[in-house]
Amino acid sequence: MKFTIQKTQLNESIQHVSKAISSRTTIPILSGIKIEANATGATLTASDTDISIQAFIPVDVDGQRVISLERPGSVVVPAKFFVDIIRKLPASDVHIEVNESFQIGIKSGSTEIQLAGLDPEEFPLLPRLSEHQTLTMPSEVLRSMIRTVAFAVSANEATPVLTGVLWILENSKLKFVATDRHRLSSVEKPIDCPSDVKFHNIVISGKNLNELSKILPEQNAMIDIVVADNQVLFRTGNILFFTRMLDGTYPDTSKIIPQTYKTETVFAAKPLADAIDRAYLLSREEKTNIVRLTTADDERSVEISSSSSELGRVTEQLPVERMSGEPLKISFNSKYMLDVLKVTDDDSIWIGFTGAMSPMILRPANDSGILHLILPYRTTT
Amino acid sequence: MKFTIQKTQLNESIQHVSKAISSRTTIPILSGIKIEANATGATLTASDTDISIQAFIPVDVDGQRVISLERPGSVVVPAKFFVDIIRKLPASDVHIEVNESFQIGIKSGSTEIQLAGLDPEEFPLLPRLSEHQTLTMPSEVLRSMIRTVAFAVSANEATPVLTGVLWILENSKLKFVATDRHRLSSVEKPIDCPSDVKFHNIVISGKNLNELSKILPEQNAMIDIVVADNQVLFRTGNILFFTRMLDGTYPDTSKIIPQTYKTETVFAAKPLADAIDRAYLLSREEKTNIVRLTTADDERSVEISSSSSELGRVTEQLPVERMSGEPLKISFNSKYMLDVLKVTDDDSIWIGFTGAMSPMILRPANDSGILHLILPYRTTT
């Protein structure tokens, strides 16, 4: 293999695939990036067996020649050093040459690097997926759906399936659900796809979806999603992102969503977030994060409060935009509510209560496809 | 105590004094900030017994009333929560009221906070220093002198005196020296002070000087420095910063500075830093950071190289601006040289060598007051 490539293009692709490099792998070949060069361009691949990312750099980008190939071939480069050094090379071009024993020579300006590469034949092959179940959606819709629910997955590896996000596609509607048993977040969006494309019980690691989010284009891009037996492929532009599905059956959460409410409220989102944040600061010192919300008799405000046995007490009156139903005192984990408010872009948020010991539901006032559930603390005071 | 204060002013002073709050103190009163209010203004004090910082907020700032006092007094507030909550209060004014049992009430907008305070009589008094030995210098000169040497102090607490920076004032010249036995950095600047003000063997913790740097005004400010028995006071604007001196006798380092050189070179600083950085990246993988510099026969360039038994080798040719003397091969800790180049603002740097086994000296080409010494590695190859 022998070719010259623009440093900025190479660097961008390295940044993309490097998200799949595990720093703690015990399998040496997986601590590398596979590079293949041929007449069409250069392909970089990295994998930690859980996710695999491939980035392709065509010979010409926007009508400009970015690769000149002298001899096709492939090699596996040691990733950690390669990632760092390419960024810091002095010239705008990088010349890469590999001999039969996988010795790699890299030249840029007056810098020369010799590296011991590995045999590309030993690098795991990417899964070949049947493209039967394929949907296409705008990149920013997928990003936004991931952001809306991924924070609510469980951090507890004892129940692996709950560390993932449940995907359901039915009647051209894509739905995501995440729960850690104390809270649940879900979002549903209409998708432009044939009505016979459908799936249930597909669960993808929340961590992997967050990694995917980082390489999804910001806007004006479509993403293909291929759902196969135990793998899902995300394809956008010149990037392929494979992730394994999580094993196990996702619990049925539909029954815990209340259908009627005893108390309904609408808050301006920013003042609510600020008030909860102040109460959280004190509740954090108690390591409980418990904050209490109490409705006022005139139905025009609520009291937000928290207390710490050592430090003291925070109390404030917060106006509501609308309120109806029964008076209420409820205690909950303020961190959970802050997590919801952080991903809420609407100016107003609707909160429905079903009593002091029962779930509360939060929805952005303008988007009925989004639902967040928080279980209250069962306190006696 | 009862007064109202502008949040931004209070917050700024809290940020200043909070650098003296130890998060791991076993003495409860030291995890607090002492607040005193009287007719002239409000004073905040924090101390971890090693450093103490006091910030004063006058009643009027730039002709604008920032404090309105109803009743003078003082209290110690729990620092960690106080620091966080004041920043997040909703209104631009903060009302603070303390009763006889040190219960603190804080009001801002519709937020009300009750905190358990502590008795200010228990808070340690600031040292009272004789102002006999006082000098005044521009804040930016002090910042720059600290930055030039503080990175070179020892991180090894086994020899406490080497974790500090040595201060010497003599003939109206202030000199700082720092060394960890493998390298040494020093800087000397003329100071406008009476020639009878002088001191020797004053050693101040490098960590404390870095904290001081963070609160020194960026420019156009003078700083008073009061040197007393075992304390040094830095006074600028409305801030007092006290630090203990380190005990012990600082070693005499004057004899290790070479007076003649076998090889002298001048490099453009940026290309040298970039080349060393690339070689460092590989040497880091070996955990030695060893980089080798070899002069070329034509005296117009040097070769910078490093190698890793596992990964490979980085080599590059770096032009020199000037070179004279004997040819040279020398191996050194590249991290030490990067540290020096990071604080070098000059475009060119002079490096004098005294042989492969002897110290090398680095000086910014335009500033003869600065000197950095690095001991080479004694390698046999």
Chai-1 contact restraints between the chains, C-beta under 6 A:
chainA,res_idxA,chainB,res_idxB,connection_type,confidence,min_distance_angstrom,max_distance_angstrom,comment,restraint_id
A,P78,B,L311,contact,1.0,0.0,6.0,A-B,restraint_1
A,F81,B,L311,contact,1.0,0.0,6.0,A-B,restraint_2
A,D84,B,L281,contact,1.0,0.0,6.0,A-B,restraint_3
A,I85,B,L281,contact,1.0,0.0,6.0,A-B,restraint_4
A,K88,B,R278,contact,1.0,0.0,6.0,A-B,restraint_5
A,S110,B,E316,contact,1.0,0.0,6.0,A-B,restraint_6
A,S110,B,Q317,contact,1.0,0.0,6.0,A-B,restraint_7
A,T111,B,E316,contact,1.0,0.0,6.0,A-B,restraint_8
A,E112,B,T315,contact,1.0,0.0,6.0,A-B,restraint_9
A,I113,B,V314,contact,1.0,0.0,6.0,A-B,restraint_10
A,Q114,B,G312,contact,1.0,0.0,6.0,A-B,restraint_11
A,Q114,B,R313,contact,1.0,0.0,6.0,A-B,restraint_12
A,L115,B,L311,contact,1.0,0.0,6.0,A-B,restraint_13
A,L115,B,G312,contact,1.0,0.0,6.0,A-B,restraint_14
A,A116,B,G312,contact,1.0,0.0,6.0,A-B,restraint_15
A,R278,B,K88,contact,1.0,0.0,6.0,A-B,restraint_16
A,L281,B,D84,contact,1.0,0.0,6.0,A-B,restraint_17
A,L281,B,I85,contact,1.0,0.0,6.0,A-B,restraint_18
A,L311,B,P78,contact,1.0,0.0,6.0,A-B,restraint_19
A,L311,B,F81,contact,1.0,0.0,6.0,A-B,restraint_20
A,L311,B,L115,contact,1.0,0.0,6.0,A-B,restraint_21
A,G312,B,Q114,contact,1.0,0.0,6.0,A-B,restraint_22
A,G312,B,L115,contact,1.0,0.0,6.0,A-B,restraint_23
A,G312,B,A116,contact,1.0,0.0,6.0,A-B,restraint_24
A,R313,B,Q114,contact,1.0,0.0,6.0,A-B,restraint_25
A,V314,B,I113,contact,1.0,0.0,6.0,A-B,restraint_26
A,T315,B,E112,contact,1.0,0.0,6.0,A-B,restraint_27
A,E316,B,S110,contact,1.0,0.0,6.0,A-B,restraint_28
A,E316,B,T111,contact,1.0,0.0,6.0,A-B,restraint_29
A,Q317,B,S110,contact,1.0,0.0,6.0,A-B,restraint_30
